[in-house]
Amino acid sequence: MKDVNNGYTKIAGFFLTLFSLVLFASVVQARDVTFTWTANTDTVDGYRLYYKTGTIGGAPYDGTGATEGNS
């Protein structure tokens, strides 16, 4: 006798995999970022970049509520 549940398991596994791929593909997207600043006239060893977390898009970031990351 043929096992009917085996076919349903394969179909359910396929749709679960498809759903997972669509879900994670929308979460993990590359973004283009442009950094601009007015260069310091003094001699400097480098610059630190501060960034804002938790928001995507919007107006240019003015530095309010900045988070300092690892150097």
C-alpha positions in Angstrom: 0.0 0.0 0.0 1.3 3.5 -0.9 2.0 5.9 1.9 -0.2 9.0 1.2 1.4 11.1 4.0 4.8 11.0 2.3 3.5 13.1 -0.6 2.0 15.7 1.7 5.2 15.8 3.7 7.2 16.6 0.5 4.8 19.3 -0.6 4.7 20.9 2.9 8.5 20.8 3.0 8.7 22.5 -0.4 6.4 25.3 0.6 8.1 25.8 3.9 11.5 26.1 2.2 10.0 28.5 -0.4 8.4 30.6 2.3 11.7 30.7 4.3 13.7 31.8 1.2 11.3 34.6 0.5 11.2 35.8 4.1 14.9 35.8 4.6 15.7 37.3 1.2 13.6 40.4 2.1 15.4 40.8 5.4 19.0 40.4 4.1 19.3 43.0 1.4 22.4 45.0 0.5 22.1 48.7 0.7 24.2 51.4 -1.0 25.7 54.0 1.4 27.4 57.3 0.7 29.5 59.0 3.3 30.4 62.7 2.9 32.1 65.2 5.2 34.1 68.4 5.3 37.7 67.4 5.7 39.6 68.6 8.7 42.3 71.2 7.8 44.6 69.9 10.7 46.7 66.7 10.3 44.6 63.8 11.5 45.2 60.0 11.9 41.8 59.1 10.6 38.1 59.6 11.0 35.4 57.8 13.1 32.1 56.9 11.5 29.0 57.1 13.7 25.8 55.6 12.6 22.1 55.4 13.6 20.5 52.0 14.2 16.8 51.0 13.8 15.7 53.1 10.9 15.9 52.5 7.1 15.7 55.4 4.7 14.6 58.9 5.6 16.4 62.2 5.6 20.2 62.6 5.7 21.4 61.7 9.2 22.6 64.7 11.3 24.4 62.7 14.0 21.7 63.0 16.7 21.6 59.8 18.9 24.7 58.4 17.2 26.2 55.0 18.1 29.9 54.5 18.0 30.9 51.2 16.5 34.1 49.2 16.7 37.2 50.7 15.1 
